[in-house]
Amino acid sequence: MRRNRIRLVIGMMLAGALAAPAQAQQPSAQGPAAPSIYHGVISNFGSGRELSTGELQQVLMDSTAIVLDARPYEEYAVSHIPGARSIRGKPGTTPALYVADASEVVESLPDRNQALVLYCNGLYCGRSERFAEELMSLGYRNVTRYQLGAPGWRALGGVMQMEKPALLRLLGQDKTSVLIDGRARADSKPRLKNAVWIPLREASKAKDDGRLPMTDHNTRIFVVAGNGHEARNVADAIVRDAFHNVTFFDGTIADLPELLDEES
């Protein structure tokens, strides 16, 4: 009896040993946990540490750094990461080798320990790297770069902010663009000329009733409202409906007399 039990135990051990390698070869049904795209960086070993999109989102939420746009003002005005500051260009540089003027930072932000985040036009844009080099040579010790830049921010669902000169110019030049009135009431006064009324509560509904351009999700969409906060909320909602060329104006409709309907 005892001999039979010993044989049974040895048999079970052998069976387990043979089964283990086979089990090890079977891939997990879940697979390894994939890294989040929001944690990715380019890692191009340029000047200053790179921030991921997730880190930049946290910086903006907590106001732990000042974000500087390293592009010319004309590009900044068309679309920029909300809250970013524009820096004038360094005199004497060509468009191809444009670099922001570090002397403006010295004048406005003399504290060399101030946390600064720089960005420009994405993977192959060298403006933020050149700007970082100049700032670090002047003694700024806390300079980081968001090298994914404006294209990466937009691609990962980030809404963009625009300035009045660009809004007026693009509405005149791009006849395919859509101007959104994001105020809560359809009868709000003053009225915007040629605007489509889409309040926050109807952002998704507007995909089905023709108010949003469903045949071209790259259409320029400009959102204005009673204030910048309201406009951004509507713009965010439209972005989350898979439109990726959405910008909002951070002022009020009263700041845009050029766009008001004179009969309203």
N, C-alpha and C positions, 0 to 999 in steps of 0.2 A: 504493500500500500504506500509506504513511505517512498519506495523506489519509483513508483508511478508518479507521485507528486513531484519529485525531483525532476523526472523527465518532462513533466508538464511545464514546470517553471523554466527549464532550460529551453524548451521549445518556444515559449512565449518570448523569451529574451532574444532568441535568434530571429524570430519573426519581426520583432521590433527593430532590430539592427538592420535587417534587410529593407524594411519599409522606410526607415529614416532617410536614406539617400534619395529614394523616389519622391518622398514628400518634399525634400529640400529643392528638388528640381522643378516642382510645380510653382508657377508664379502666383503671387498673392492676387486674389480677386480684386482687391482694392488698388494694388500697385503702390509704388512709393509716392509719398505726398509731393505733388508738384509745387514748385515755388510760385508765389503770387507774382503776377506781372507788375503789380504796384511796388514791388521791392527790387525791381531790376534797374541796373545802371549800365552805362556804356563801358566803363573801365578803360578809358583811353589814356590813362596815366598823365593827363594834363595837369595844369596848375590848380591846386586846391582839390579837396575831396569832393567826390560827386554825391549828390543827393538823389534818392529814388523819388518816384512820384508820391508814394506813401509818406515819406519823410517831409516832402515839401507841403503836402496837404496838412500835416501836423504843425509845421512851422507857421503856415498861414492861419490855422485855427487858434494857435496859442500866441501868435505875434511875438515869437522868440527871435526873429531875424528880420532884417529889411531886405526885400526882394528888389533887385535892380535889373531892368531890361537893358541889355547891351546892344540893342539895335537902334537905328536912326529913329527920330521921333515920328516920321511919316509911317513907318512900319508899326511902331508902338501904338499910334492912334487908330490904326485899322483894327488891331486886336492884340490884347495883351492879357497876361495872367492877372486876375483881379487883385488889386492892391499893390501891384508892382509900380515902381517909380521909373520914370524916363530920365536918362542922363544924356546931356548934350554930347555931340561928337568931338573928338580931339581934332584941333585944327591941323590941316595939311595932310590928312589921310585920304586915300582913294576909296571909292565904293567897295572895291574888292578887298582892301585891307583896313576897312573901317574899324575903329576902336573907340569906345566911349571915353570921355575925358575924365581921367582919374582926379584931376584938380578940382572938379565940381564936388566929388565925394569928400575930398580933403576940406573944402570950404563948408559943406553942409553937415558932414559927419566926421568931425576931427578925432573922435575916440577910436584909437587903433584896435581896441578890443571888441568893437561893435560887430555883431554877427551879420554877415552879408551873404546873400544867395544871388548868384548871377545866372542869367539864361539868355539864349538867343534863338536861332532857328533850327535847333535839333542836331542830329548826329554829326553832320559834316560842317557845321557852322563853327568857325574859329573865333568869333567875336567875343564870346564869354571867356574863352581861354586867354586871349590876348589881354582882355580887361583884367582878369584875375592876376595875370603876371604883373601888370603895372601896379595894381593895388598892393600886392604882396611885396613888391620892391619898395613901396612907400611905407612899409611897416604894418600893414593891416594883417592881423594874425588869425582872423576867424573868417576866412573867405572860402565858400563852397560854391559848386556849380551844379545846376540842374541841366545836364547836357542833353537830355531828351527834348528840352526846350518847348517852344510854343506848339510845334506839331505833335510832340509826344503827349503834352498836357491835353490837347484837344482829342487825340486818338483814344485816350484813356478816360474819356467822359468829362473832361474839365470844360467848363463854360469860359468864354472869353469876354473881356470888357473892351469897349471902344470909346473913342473921344469924339466930341461934336464935329470938328472939322472933317474927319473921315466919314462920319455918318452922313453929313450933308453931301459930300462929294460922291460917295458911292451910290447913294440913292439917285443921284443925277446921272451917273455913268452906267450903272448896272441895272438895266430895266427888268432883269429876271429876279432881282432881289425882292424880298418880302419884308414889309414893315409891320410889326405887330404892336398893337395897343394892348398892353397887359393889365389895364385897370380893371377893377372888379365889376364895375357897372358899364353896361353897353351905352348908356346915355350920358356918360361923363363928359363934362365940358372943361376946357375947350376941346374940340375934336381935332384929330390928326387927319391931314389929307392923305387919301389913298392907303389908309392903314386897315389891317385886318384885326378885328377884335377877338382876342383869345385870352380870357382870364385864366388864372391858375387852375381853377376847377374844371375847365373845358379843354385843357391841353391835349389829352388823349382823344377826346371826342373830335377834335379838329382834324385828326388824321382821316376820319371817315366822311366828313361832310364837305371836304374840298378846301378848307381854310389853310391847310398845310400842303406843300408841294410834294406829293407822294411819289411822283415819277423821277424826282431828282433830289436825293437826300443831301447833296452837296450844295444846294441852293443857299445863297447868303440870306440869313434870317436875322433881322435887327429887332430887338425888343426894347421898347420904352414903356414907361408906366408912370404912376403917380410919384414914385421915388425909386432910387436905385435898388433898394432891398426888394421891392415888389417886382421890378423888372428882372432882377437876377433869379428870383424864384420861378418865374414863368420861363425864363431861358433855360434854367436847369431842367425843368419838366420836359421841355421840347427836346433837349439833348438826350434825355432818357427815353425818348421815343425814337431814337436812332437817327437824329439829325445831327451832323457833326460840323456844321459851319454856322454856329449860333453865337451871336454877340449881344451884349446888353449895354445900354447907356445908363451910367450911374447917376445922372441928374434927374430933373423932373421934366415933365412935358412943357412947363412954363419956360424952361431953359431953351426951348426949340421953337421960337416964334416963326422961324422960316418954314416950319412944317405944319403950322396950324391952319385949319380951314377958316377963312375970313368970315364965312357965313354962320359959323357956330356961335 
